[in-house]
């Protein structure tokens, strides 16, 4: 069975930090592939800065198409809202039980709030979590510090955010170096985040 790391996010837009982390995870851990799982736009929120699901899917596709071990998934687009990671994992297990073994990829900052996630203990019983470092002051819950299913990967610390990119693009700053070329072209042609 292939080991797949699931990297969840809105990817609004995907940037070089996301690619560096995903590529590092697939090259320097025991994962065979990393899937970017795009979180859909919630029907209950009208966030003006969140691009339509299909535009974000297209940008992640453009960013990953030259990396055979990185894939894009819109699996959550068709699942009931709101999306809970536990439900998505259960669905994927049901669909691909013989083909893939699924793990989660998350930043250290997300691990700090993991105890609040729906069915977090069930997730940990059935899945491994790969954690990449973040600069943060918060403490990790003691039950997650030395957990056998939680692996810390010494990935580069990326201080780039999609919010930074959107805000500065709107303000006329050159954010092109922070995006994969194909993503920049798509974003520029569509005149997004202006």
Secondary structure, 3 states (H helix, E strand, C coil): CEEEEEEEECCCCCCHHHHHHHHHHHHCCCCCEEEEEECCCCCCCCCCCCCCHHHHHHHHHHHHCCCCCEEEECHHHHCCCCCCHHHHHHHHHHHHCCCEEEEEEEEHHHHCCHHHCCCHHHHHHHCCEEEECCCCCCCCCHHHHCCCCEEEECCCCCCCCHHHHHHHHHCCCCCHHHCCHHHHHHHHHHCCCC
